[in-house]
Amino acid sequence: MGADDRAKLMDSLKANRRSARGRATSSSARPQTAAPKRKVYDFKELPQVKQLQMHRAAADMMGIENPFFRPHDGLAAGTSVINGSNYDNFASYNYLGLNGHPKVNEAAKAYVDKFGTSVSASRIVAGERPFHAELEAALARIHGVESSIVMVSGHATNVTTIGHLVHKGDLVLTDSFVHNSIAEGVRLSGATRMNFPHDDLDALEKMLADHRHKFDKVLVVVEGLYSMDGDFPDLKRVVKLKQAYDAWLMVDEAHSIGVLGKTGKGIAEHFGIDPTEVEIWMGTLSKTFSSCGGYIAGSKVLCDYLKVSAPGFVFSVGLSAALAGAAIASADLLEQEPERVAKLQKNGALFLELAKEAGLNTGPSAGYAVVPVIVGDSASAATLSNRLLAKGINALPIIFPAVPEKSARIRFFITSEHTEDQIRRAVETTASELDAMRADGTAVDRLIKATR
């Protein structure tokens, strides 16, 4: 390129730059309409929140008071105080009446006096206390296995244990009705999850036959007593299936320990099974053991491994003294007073018998502590719960998405502390109020009436 050509090119570039600066100046001189900066996100914009608000508005139109989060004053037992009034209470997990037992309260207070209200650290760092080992020994003894490990949350126990033991390339086969904590643990793990229809062990066997060879480890998860339906699996067959296909078995006994078996030692005792044939037993402390937290029971190798590697244990504070003391005392009472278990089982059987005689739909419940009354849609379940409350009975609805919409229900928790009169009154009132509701039409009919 010659000198003259280079000069012309430079002049052209300079002219273009001046033109661009001019356009920029002209543009900046014009007022800009910028979107205002948001200081904080408004969660009302979430689609899920909008949907919840629509449901609440529809309930308001039908005159359905929110049955959830009512504050109770005092002890959670066979009766409860709400807004200063006494109610027969069928919404408590206090299966053996140990919550508030003098020995349990005394133990909790004594442990607090000695150890304070918090261990102030994770157990692996500086939070280990003698009562942790004492409680774990008691739980292992009750389950009939070598060892156990206690954690501060029942939900987190399932999440961290399953999430830690299985991984991508493994398979987890779960009953379709297992607890959310089990589902969340599998999701965290990255393992493949397959559901078999509730309590359909033929389907479980087919899944094992079709898929076992495709995966490294296979974990089967069932519950000792299903908290929505009050039934339980044929554990003898489940054990045989997992042995035949070289799988692990995990049994969630949150609702069955203290409830099933002649002395309340759970579903293994109920079926006469050697508990060491099950790899992983899981339970919670908030029900039979009148405390709060969760645990895994099984071999010493398994529990020792979890204590040094499971994130939900290693990176979490240890169980507090009051909770451990209450659970230890409750475990002692479970072993010392098996008559509590017998009374609970008698009460549950009576409730189920009367409910069936009254024509109530109790689903597959076996009458052990949990008896649902299935009413259909969520609005009807909430309405029935409120009508029962007006009659002096506290029993809460279970609605979608916790159960399918057509299976919404009132869930009755039976305890050893309920009297025969309370049970008879609850069943009779439920049947009469349900009949009265159905005479008024369906939930859709009530909504149409409300909009007129």
Secondary structure, 3 states (H helix, E strand, C coil): CCHHHHHHHHHHHHHHHHHHHHHHHHHHHCCCCCCCCCCCCCHHHCHHHHHHHHHHHHHHHCCCCCCCCCCECCCCCCEEEECCEEEEECCCCCCCCCCCCHHHHHHHHHHHHHHCCCCCCEHHHHHCCHHHHHHHHHHHHHHCCCEEEEECCHHHHHHHHHHHHCCCCCEEEEECCCCHHHHHHHHHHCCEEEEECCCCHHHHHHHHHHHHHHCCCEEEEEECCCCCCCCCCCHHHHHHHHHHCCCEEEEECCCCCCCCCCCCCCHHHHHCCCHHHCCEEEEECCCCCCCCCEEEEECHHHHHHHHHHCHHHHCCECCCHHHHHHHHHHHHHHHHCCHHHHHHHHHHHHHHHHHHHCCCCCCCCCCCCEEEEEEECHHHHHHHHHHHHHCCEECCEECCCCCCHHHEEEEEECCCCCCHHHHHHHHHHHHHHHHHHHHCCCHHHHHHHHHC
